Amino acid sequence: MNQEQRLNYLEAMGIQVWLPRRSKHDVPDEDYVSTESVIEKPCETIIQEGDRSDKIHTWDNLSTQVRTCTSCVLHKTRIQTVFGIGDEHADWMIIGEAPGAQEDQQGEPFVGRAGLLLNEILFSLGLQRSAVFIANILKCRPPNNRDPLPNEVEACSSYLKQQVELIAPRIILALGRIAAQNLLQTRESIGRLRGRVHYYQSIPVIVIYHPAYLLRSPVEKRKVLQDLILAQQTLGKVSFSENHTNNE
Ligand code: SF4
C-alpha cells in the first residue's frame, strides 16, 4: 500500500490526517516529539541468535504452561487461556490488557469491534495483523471485564516477559492505560504516557489509546495517528542504530 492509499484509508477511518513536516533530509518533526521521546540508548538484542529449534521448543513449552496455568484465581472462570497470536519473529508487538468475553470464547486476543479497529490501526502502519504479535498482560479473562488485580498481573507477568524475550520485537505498542501502567510499572495517566518513548526490557514502547476507547471516543483517533507516527520514527531510529552497530 503506498502512502496515498494509506492516507485515503485513514481518512476513511475518520482520522483527520496529520503528517510531520519533513525536510529534504527527512528529519522528524521536533515540534511534536518531546525531548523525552529522544532515544537515549540503542535497543539491545534480548536474545542472541541461537539454536532455532531450542527457541521453538521453548515457545511450545511456554504455550503449554499458559494453557494449563492455575497460578491465579482467573483460571476458575475462564473458558480458555488467550496466549496471543501472530508472527513469533515480529518487529512489532502489540500488548493489550486482558481477554474479554469474545476473546475468552475464541482463544484469540482482540476480536470483535475493537479487534477490527486494531486491524485498521495496523493497516494504517502498512501491517497485516498476521505480521505482528498480539498479546495481553493477562492470559485469562477477569470476570465481567473488571480491571486486573495486582496479584493477577504479578502471577501472569513472567509469561509476557518470556514472550517478549523470545519474540525480541523492535518496538512495542501498549494499548490503553491498564496495559501501559502494568508494563511500565507506573501509575501515570495515559494522557501523560502517550507521546513519549518508554522502554520495557530495553525495547521502545509507545502508548496509544485502547481501540475499545476509540470506539467510544472517535475524536481521539487523531492522537493515535500522532502516536503511530512517533512509533514509526522510533522504529526508524532503532533500525538506524542496529545498522550502525552492525556496520562498525
Ligand atoms: S491470568 Fe495468567 S497467571 Fe492467572 S491463571 Fe491465567 S495464565 Fe495463569
Residues whose N, C-alpha, C, O or C-beta is under 5 A from the ligand:
A	BS01	SF4	V66 C69 T70 S71 C72 L74 H75 L138 K139 C140 E152 A155 C156
